[in-house]
Amino acid sequence: MIGRRTLIQGAGAGLLAAPFLNLRAQEVHKLRFSTFMPNTSNVYANIHKPWMERIEKESGGRLKFEPYPSMQLGGTPAQLFDQARDGVSDISFALSGYAAGRLPTIELFELPGFTYDGEGSSKALWEFAMQHAMGDFKDVHVLALHNHGLNVVHTRTKALKSIADFKGVKIRGASRTSTQILNALGAIPVGMPLPQVPDALSKGVIEGAVVPWDTVPPAKLNELTNFHTEFAKGLPGYNNSTQFMVMNKKRYQALPADLQKIIDKNSGLEFSGLSGRIIEGGDDPVRKMVIEKGSTVTALNKSEFEQFMRKTAGVIDSWIQDMNKRGQDGKKLYEAGQALIEKHRPKA
């Protein structure tokens, strides 16, 4: 029979434990969020900031973010993936192309003429990565993978009215795939992160840059360029960029299960698609703005697009061969990606 003293001791222990458990349940977990994007950019202001605010609210303040836009946490854009992996940041956002070769499998979605839009291609990218590219992400916890709107070529003094006009023009590319495409077109590719573009343009180091419409204001291309070349509506784009939001794996695993669920709820396929849609949503207003300013927008027709694809076929072959060397079936991966693009692309 349990004695009265034992019962009192047990009750006392319970009283002591209860406040401890309650304090643990109310513990605030601070997460450092790092990106190269400025806080005025479409991506940060309309995707990252609301995402952090939503998670803070849903967690009842138990998750708190410390944002570091514009690389305020230090380092370079190429180091953002490693920062999340190594715990310098808890969450990082960047373009895959800034760290060339780090995420080779999803570079499929950067190939010429591969994507049609932001939202559909982002959902296709997420689904593709979950099926075929998790080896590239084994050291981190993946929150989102997405594209932006279709890339456009913006130039200072020369209008690119045909694929032939690319020859000899110095143009900035955001990734190794983008520079490979430029090289195949006969342009002179110059790789550099976005923050370096305005200075390079103003000093004549480059004549143009490849970015989507929504990125024109942050890069000051509305001030520094006068000509803009895209493919006609309904055609795939010049190319796209893959973007990632990843979290330090140990930091994620150390969170209480209910907070993990809140992060999971706000991540994945739907958030990736939403991100692509929001980014692309900034395209039309910017396009309209540069036209009203007096800039010239050239939409290349289907014939020019077919010539573009012929000239850049080697870029696609190179990616397939690279996948083969890595022990995968590059052609099958390419076809799998195409099928997912078709599944998620906007239907007329």
PyMOL commands that set and color helices and strands:
alter all, ss='L'
color gray80, all
select helices_A, chain A and resi 4-25+42-58+77-86+96-98+105-110+119-132+134-137+163-166+176-184+194-202+213-215+221-224+249-254+257-265+269-281+283-293+302-311+313-325+330-344
alter helices_A, ss='H'
color red, helices_A
select strands_A, chain A and resi 29-35+63-68+91-95+140-146+151-155+170-173+188-191+208-212+227-231+243-248+296-300
alter strands_A, ss='S'
color yellow, strands_A
deselect
rebuild
show_as cartoon
